[in-house]
Amino acid sequence: MKIALIGFGNAGGKVADEVFAYQTEVGRSLCRSILAVNSARVDLARIERVPDDDRILIGQTDDRVKGHGVGSDPELGGEITRKDLHEIERAIDDVPIYDVDAFLVVAGLGGGTGSGGAPVLCSALRETYREPVYGLGILPSEEEGGRASFNAARSFRSFVDATDNLVVFDNDAWRAHDDSVGAGYERTNREIAKRVETLLSAGSVDGPRVSENAMDASDVRRTLATGGIATVAYAETDVERSTRDSRGLLSRFRNGESEGETDTAKKISGLVRQAVQSRLTCPADVASAERSLIVVTGPPEELSRKGLESARRWVEQRTDSVEVLAGDGPRPSAETVSAVVLLSNVTDVPRIERLQSQAVDAQENVEAQAATRQEEIQQLITDEGGSLDPL
Ligand SMILES: Nc1nc2c(ncn2[C@@H]2O[C@H](COP(=O)(O)OP(=O)(O)OP(=O)(O)O)[C@@H](O)[C@H]2O)c(=O)[nH]1
């Protein structure tokens, strides 16, 4: 599946950059174009791989912004995006849409530029293009405090409404206690990139062999056509080349099926189970997913139709989904076998409820503070007996 990738705001730009870097490493080009949109000049300059012409600075002419960001104000982020939409659209005009199956707009929801701007852009894209528009929304860690949660909870609603599906990544679930903020983001951005790239490899042909279990972009689109939000499961394992080579030579046939084939099938179905049972991009009850899609990539000899089918049946039971699609994407030169499971329209997501209640608390605090602030200022600037007159 080929996409037009747009990173909005600082987190969006960094994650888009990492997805681009990862696809270059694995030798694919599934992101047909990449754009970074931001209101802060320094953040745009820090991005490494997006070509200069594809970095768009919005809000430059606005006195409150002037290239310095919107200071975590999503209203302002939305406003300058609306005002400068024509500039973003002009850059998108250069995207080879005929060669793109969908748009993917990435943004961190705790700040102002991405949380306010990404939903505005997504609505505009949906009005103009027939291709589906997906979002990748990053939830702030609870440690970032009430303001970030408040922004995220509000943006989350608009982002879901403005997209065909919002894939959610929860920074809180991925925070490691010993990480510095920067190192933590580098690590999590890499994890996001692996998942996005493996998912996109559904329907892409890498090398001369077309898989007998090939999927195409319409399978991903169908899975995401539910609307709502999606979460992604992932696991990978190294290819043990020496084991594989010796297995190729020594495989004994039992009941017409080689031992090697049975091992490979077990390995694939085990890897898919491991993925679903490990950390999701956003923790959710997998049983609440409406549709699911499994993609396994790796060297062709490590892939197995039987393994995939058994994984598919297992996911079907586990999720209670009416539809579970499964396919693989052979990558002859890969050194790992990777399994990604997309769980679409999950509805039992306690993290979102927590985010919303933290946001409501934050809103109440702000209102309570605003109500007493004027009085407190008066108390501060007036002496206790009120005997001093101002100049
Ligand atoms: N996973 C991940 N999350 C990030 C990263 N950088 C920031 N975030 C998250 O994204 C949220 C929004 O931050 P930014 O992207 O810097 O904000 P912005 O959209 O540029 O908006 P302003 O800075 O207010 O103009 C933060 O609250 C963090 O939760 C990153 O590199 N990776």
The ligand as an SDF file (V2000), in Angstrom:
LIG
                    3D

 32 34  0  0  0  0  0  0  0  0999 V2000
    6.1130    9.5780   20.3420 N   0  0  0  0  0  0  0  0  0  0  0  0
    6.5270   10.8600   20.3500 C   0  0  0  0  0  0  0  0  0  0  0  0
    5.7820   11.7980   20.9390 N   0  0  0  0  0  0  0  0  0  0  0  0
    6.2340   13.0670   20.9240 C   0  0  0  0  0  0  0  0  0  0  0  0
    7.4600   13.4460   20.3280 C   0  0  0  0  0  0  0  0  0  0  0  0
    7.6280   14.7880   20.5010 N   0  0  0  0  0  0  0  0  0  0  0  0
    6.5270   15.2280   21.1560 C   0  0  0  0  0  0  0  0  0  0  0  0
    5.6900   14.1890   21.4210 N   0  0  0  0  0  0  0  0  0  0  0  0
    4.3240   14.2440   21.9910 C   0  0  0  0  0  0  0  0  0  0  0  0
    3.5760   15.1350   21.1770 O   0  0  0  0  0  0  0  0  0  0  0  0
    2.9060   16.0980   21.9640 C   0  0  0  0  0  0  0  0  0  0  0  0
    2.8280   17.3900   21.2000 C   0  0  0  0  0  0  0  0  0  0  0  0
    4.1090   17.9760   21.1290 O   0  0  0  0  0  0  0  0  0  0  0  0
    4.6360   18.6980   19.8340 P   0  0  0  0  0  0  0  0  0  0  0  0
    4.4770   17.8250   18.6590 O   0  0  0  0  0  0  0  0  0  0  0  0
    6.0310   19.1860   20.1630 O   0  0  0  0  0  0  0  0  0  0  0  0
    3.6650   19.9300   19.7230 O   0  0  0  0  0  0  0  0  0  0  0  0
    3.2640   20.7210   18.3930 P   0  0  0  0  0  0  0  0  0  0  0  0
    2.1700   19.9960   17.7160 O   0  0  0  0  0  0  0  0  0  0  0  0
    4.4980   20.9930   17.5930 O   0  0  0  0  0  0  0  0  0  0  0  0
    2.6300   22.0620   18.9720 O   0  0  0  0  0  0  0  0  0  0  0  0
    3.3240   23.3690   19.6330 P   0  0  0  0  0  0  0  0  0  0  0  0
    4.6780   22.9610   20.1340 O   0  0  0  0  0  0  0  0  0  0  0  0
    2.3970   23.7400   20.7290 O   0  0  0  0  0  0  0  0  0  0  0  0
    3.4070   24.3840   18.5530 O   0  0  0  0  0  0  0  0  0  0  0  0
    3.6910   16.1460   23.2670 C   0  0  0  0  0  0  0  0  0  0  0  0
    2.8070   16.4880   24.2860 O   0  0  0  0  0  0  0  0  0  0  0  0
    4.2200   14.7330   23.4140 C   0  0  0  0  0  0  0  0  0  0  0  0
    3.2690   13.9160   24.0610 O   0  0  0  0  0  0  0  0  0  0  0  0
    8.2230   12.4180   19.6990 C   0  0  0  0  0  0  0  0  0  0  0  0
    9.3030   12.6220   19.1270 O   0  0  0  0  0  0  0  0  0  0  0  0
    7.6950   11.1560   19.7370 N   0  0  0  0  0  0  0  0  0  0  0  0
  1  2  1  0
  2  3  2  0
  2 32  1  0
  3  4  1  0
  4  5  2  0
  4  8  1  0
  5  6  1  0
  5 30  1  0
  6  7  2  0
  7  8  1  0
  8  9  1  0
  9 10  1  0
  9 28  1  0
 10 11  1  0
 11 12  1  0
 11 26  1  0
 12 13  1  0
 13 14  1  0
 14 15  2  0
 14 16  1  0
 14 17  1  0
 17 18  1  0
 18 19  2  0
 18 20  1  0
 18 21  1  0
 21 22  1  0
 22 23  2  0
 22 24  1  0
 22 25  1  0
 26 27  1  0
 26 28  1  0
 28 29  1  0
 30 31  2  0
 30 32  1  0
M  END
$$$$
